[in-house]
Amino acid sequence: GVGFVINALSDNSNRAYTDVGTVAKKANLKLAESGSVLHNFEKKGRLAVNSALEEDDLIELALENDVDDVEAGEPDPEGMRSDGEDVKTVAWVAPTDLGAMQ
């Protein structure tokens, strides 16, 4: 099977869980217990940068800002994220390091 994590912001967590369960049931999917697949995933923060930067430049910026780990990525203009034409580089960091890298 395939595991995925759904993060939902709601004022009523029971209703959100029920709504997600309804959609999953209609799609013939099976919901696992809460937290049962989290060990397969890693949280990452994503920065879309309007300048073309090499990975070495990102690493230098990260070191200047006390960020331990940074990865360079490609923009996704036609995919799920719909990066605009202005986005030239994507940087992946720990969510706690997003503020330091901005």
N, C-alpha and C positions, 0 to 999 in steps of 0.2 A: 504494500500500500504506500501511499504518499502522505506524509505529514505536513501540516501547515499550521501556522499560528495566526489567530484572529485577535487583534487588539481593537476593542470597541470603546468609544467614549459615550457614556449614557448616564442619564439621571436615574435609571432603574436597571440594575444589572440583571435582575431576574427576567425582565421583559426582553432585554438584549439577548440573553442566553436562549430564551424561547424562540425569538425571531431567527437567530442563527440556526438553531436546531430545525426550525421549519424549513428554511431554505436548504439546508443539508439533506433533509428527508426527501424533499421534492426532487433533488438531484441524485437520489439514491446513494448518498454518502453516509458514512457512519462516524459519529463523533466519539472521540476518545475521551478519557477522563481528563479533567483540567490539569495541565502541567505535565502530561505523560510524554509529550514530544519535545518539550523545551530544551532538553539536553542536546538535541540535534541542531539547534540554532544558536547564532551569535548575534547580539544586538550591535548594530553599526550606525553611526551618524553619517549623513551624506551631505556634502557641500557642493553646490554647483558654482563653478568659478567662471567668470566671463573673460579670463585671460588664459592664453595657452601656456601651460606650465608642464615642464618635464617632471618625472618622479623625483629626480635629485633636487629640484627646486622646492617641491613639496616637503621633502625630508628636511631640507635646510630650514624652511619655515616652521616645521614641527619642532625641530630642536630649539629654535629661538624662542618658542612659546611653551617649552616644557611638555610637549606632547610626545608620548613614547612610541606610538605606532600610527603610520599613515600609509594609505595605499592610493595610487592613482588609478583612475578609471576613465572610461570613455563616456561622453554624453549620450543620451538616449532620446534623440529628437522625435522618433516615430513610435516609441514604445510606451510602456505604462506610465513613465514619468513625464513624458512630453517636454523634454528640455527644449527651450527656445533656441533660436539660431545664435543668440549671444553667448550661450554656454559653450566654452571651449574645453574645459577640464572638469572632471569630477574627482573629489577627494573623499575617501572613506576613512573615518576615525571612530574612536570610541564615543558613545553619546555624551559622556562627561567632558570630552575634549572639544565639543563643537564650539563653545564660546571662546576658547583659547585660539582656535584656528580662524575665527572670523576676523 
